[in-house]
Amino acid sequence: MVTPGSFSTIACPTYPEIRLALFPSSKVANMLDTFCYDVAIGASKLSSPQVW
């Protein structure tokens, strides 16, 4: 899950109640890579025939 708590943030200059993530790109990329891997593994388990 991608949430603001996962990042270092600063207050938006004009709206201090809005928090802006600092340099989120590499962390988000890692989260997406992990998610895509988990989805691919889950999908392969669902599509492979079960041998009993």
HELIX and SHEET records of a PDB file:
HELIX    1   1 PRO A    4  SER A    6  5                                   3    
HELIX    2   2 SER A   25  SER A   47  1                                  23    
SHEET    1   A 2 THR A   9  ALA A  11  0                                        
SHEET    2   A 2 ARG A  19  ALA A  21 -1                                        
END                                                                             
